[in-house]
């Protein structure tokens, strides 16, 4: 805590440091809690108010559970795709190694092909 306090004082020499932020945060949390209690108490006065209030209270936990499940699914999908990509890359490398063009007896080069000096199959077999 003191290290953070010193860092804030270096960044903002005229401020009160981290204690200013923590006191403000504490005050806002207390105000928000009191406001939240009054809102829930007001909702509970209705006919189905208690059920609605419990739904509102438990809703963030439901969304956090959904986010956790979504994150786990996304990470497993990424891992699966990475494994598939490595497998395909290995297959491509194997394919490139086995299908490299071989030099034939007549020592044909790409320049002969590009210039239009083509030989038919009977000339290649001679």
C-alpha positions as a Markdown table, in Angstrom:
| # | Residue | x | y | z |
|---|---|---|---|---|
| 1 | Unk | 0.0 | 0.0 | 0.0 |
| 2 | Unk | 2.9 | 2.4 | 0.8 |
| 3 | Unk | 4.5 | 1.7 | -2.6 |
| 4 | Unk | 1.2 | 2.6 | -4.4 |
| 5 | Unk | 0.9 | 5.7 | -2.2 |
| 6 | Unk | 4.4 | 6.8 | -3.1 |
| 7 | Unk | 3.7 | 6.2 | -6.8 |
| 8 | Unk | 0.6 | 8.3 | -6.7 |
| 9 | Unk | 2.4 | 11.1 | -4.9 |
| 10 | Unk | 5.1 | 11.1 | -7.6 |
| 11 | Unk | 2.5 | 11.3 | -10.4 |
| 12 | Unk | 0.3 | 13.9 | -8.6 |
| 13 | Unk | 2.5 | 15.8 | -6.1 |
| 14 | Unk | -0.3 | 18.1 | -5.0 |
| 15 | Unk | -2.8 | 15.3 | -4.3 |
| 16 | Unk | -3.5 | 13.5 | -1.0 |
| 17 | Unk | -2.3 | 10.2 | -2.3 |
| 18 | Unk | -4.0 | 6.9 | -2.3 |
| 19 | Unk | -5.9 | 7.6 | 0.9 |
| 20 | Unk | -8.0 | 10.2 | -0.9 |
| 21 | Unk | -9.1 | 7.6 | -3.4 |
| 22 | Unk | -9.9 | 5.0 | -0.8 |
| 23 | Unk | -11.9 | 7.3 | 1.4 |
| 24 | Unk | -13.9 | 8.5 | -1.6 |
| 25 | Unk | -14.4 | 4.9 | -2.8 |
| 26 | Unk | -15.6 | 3.9 | 0.7 |
| 27 | Unk | -18.0 | 6.8 | 0.9 |
| 28 | Unk | -19.5 | 6.0 | -2.6 |
| 29 | Unk | -19.8 | 2.3 | -1.7 |
| 30 | Unk | -21.7 | 3.2 | 1.5 |
| 31 | Unk | -24.0 | 5.6 | -0.4 |
| 32 | Unk | -24.6 | 3.0 | -3.1 |
| 33 | Unk | -25.4 | 0.3 | -0.5 |
| 34 | Unk | -27.9 | 2.4 | 1.3 |
| 35 | Unk | -29.6 | 3.4 | -2.0 |
| 36 | Unk | -29.7 | -0.2 | -3.1 |
| 37 | Unk | -31.3 | -1.3 | 0.2 |
| 38 | Unk | -34.0 | 1.4 | -0.2 |
| 39 | Unk | -34.7 | 0.3 | -3.8 |
| 40 | Unk | -35.0 | -3.3 | -2.8 |
| 41 | Unk | -37.3 | -2.5 | 0.1 |
| 42 | Unk | -39.5 | -0.4 | -2.2 |
| 43 | Unk | -39.8 | -3.3 | -4.6 |
| 44 | Unk | -40.6 | -5.8 | -1.8 |
| 45 | Unk | -43.7 | -3.9 | -1.0 |
| 46 | Unk | -45.5 | -5.0 | -4.2 |
| 47 | Unk | -47.4 | -8.2 | -4.6 |
| 48 | Unk | -44.6 | -10.2 | -6.3 |
| 49 | Unk | -42.0 | -7.8 | -5.0 |
| 50 | Unk | -39.9 | -10.3 | -3.0 |
| 51 | Unk | -39.6 | -12.6 | -6.0 |
| 52 | Unk | -38.6 | -9.7 | -8.2 |
| 53 | Unk | -36.1 | -8.4 | -5.6 |
| 54 | Unk | -34.5 | -11.8 | -5.3 |
| 55 | Unk | -34.3 | -12.0 | -9.1 |
| 56 | Unk | -32.6 | -8.6 | -9.3 |
| 57 | Unk | -30.2 | -9.6 | -6.5 |
| 58 | Unk | -29.3 | -13.0 | -8.1 |
| 59 | Unk | -29.1 | -11.6 | -11.7 |
| 60 | Unk | -25.4 | -10.6 | -11.5 |
| 61 | Unk | -24.5 | -14.1 | -10.3 |
| 62 | Unk | -26.4 | -15.6 | -13.2 |
| 63 | Unk | -24.5 | -13.3 | -15.7 |
| 64 | Unk | -21.2 | -14.1 | -14.1 |
| 65 | Unk | -21.9 | -17.8 | -14.5 |
| 66 | Unk | -22.8 | -17.3 | -18.2 |
| 67 | Unk | -19.6 | -15.3 | -18.7 |
| 68 | Unk | -17.6 | -18.1 | -17.0 |
| 69 | Unk | -19.1 | -20.7 | -19.2 |
| 70 | Unk | -18.7 | -18.6 | -22.3 |
| 71 | Unk | -15.0 | -18.0 | -21.5 |
| 72 | Unk | -14.4 | -21.7 | -21.0 |
| 73 | Unk | -16.1 | -22.5 | -24.3 |
| 74 | Unk | -14.0 | -19.8 | -26.1 |
| 75 | Unk | -10.8 | -21.0 | -24.6 |
| 76 | Unk | -11.5 | -24.6 | -25.5 |
| 77 | Unk | -12.4 | -23.5 | -29.0 |
| 78 | Unk | -9.1 | -21.6 | -29.3 |
| 79 | Unk | -7.1 | -24.6 | -28.0 |
| 80 | Unk | -8.9 | -26.9 | -30.5 |
| 81 | Unk | -8.3 | -24.6 | -33.4 |
| 82 | Unk | -4.6 | -24.2 | -32.5 |
| 83 | Unk | -4.3 | -28.0 | -32.4 |
| 84 | Unk | -6.0 | -28.3 | -35.8 |
| 85 | Unk | -3.8 | -25.6 | -37.2 |
| 86 | Unk | -0.6 | -27.4 | -36.1 |
| 87 | Unk | -1.9 | -30.6 | -37.5 |
| 88 | Unk | -2.7 | -29.0 | -40.9 |
| 89 | Unk | 0.7 | -27.2 | -40.9 |
| 90 | Unk | 2.5 | -30.5 | -40.3 |
| 91 | Unk | 0.5 | -32.2 | -43.1 |
| 92 | Unk | 1.3 | -29.3 | -45.5 |
| 93 | Unk | 5.0 | -29.5 | -44.6 |
| 94 | Unk | 4.9 | -33.3 | -45.3 |
| 95 | Unk | 3.2 | -32.7 | -48.6 |
| 96 | Unk | 5.7 | -30.1 | -49.6 |
| 97 | Unk | 8.6 | -32.4 | -48.8 |
| 98 | Unk | 7.2 | -35.4 | -50.8 |
| 99 | Unk | 6.1 | -33.4 | -53.8 |
| 100 | Unk | 9.1 | -31.2 | -54.5 |
| 101 | Unk | 9.8 | -31.0 | -58.2 |
| 102 | Unk | 12.6 | -33.3 | -59.3 |
| 103 | Unk | 15.2 | -32.5 | -61.9 |
| 104 | Unk | 14.9 | -34.7 | -65.0 |
| 105 | Unk | 17.5 | -36.0 | -67.4 |
| 106 | Unk | 17.1 | -33.1 | -69.8 |
| 107 | Unk | 17.6 | -30.5 | -67.0 |
| 108 | Unk | 14.6 | -28.5 | -67.9 |
| 109 | Unk | 14.4 | -25.1 | -66.2 |
| 110 | Unk | 11.6 | -22.7 | -65.6 |
| 111 | Unk | 13.1 | -20.3 | -68.1 |
| 112 | Unk | 12.6 | -22.8 | -70.9 |
| 113 | Unk | 8.9 | -23.2 | -69.9 |
| 114 | Unk | 8.4 | -19.5 | -69.6 |
| 115 | Unk | 9.9 | -18.8 | -73.0 |
| 116 | Unk | 7.5 | -21.2 | -74.7 |
| 117 | Unk | 10.1 | -24.0 | -75.3 |
| 118 | Unk | 7.7 | -26.9 | -74.5 |
| 119 | Unk | 8.5 | -30.5 | -75.2 |
| 120 | Unk | 5.8 | -33.1 | -75.6 |
| 121 | Unk | 5.9 | -36.4 | -73.7 |
| 122 | Unk | 7.6 | -38.3 | -76.5 |
| 123 | Unk | 10.5 | -36.0 | -76.5 |
| 124 | Unk | 11.0 | -36.2 | -72.8 |
| 125 | Unk | 11.1 | -40.0 | -72.9 |
| 126 | Unk | 14.1 | -40.1 | -75.4 |
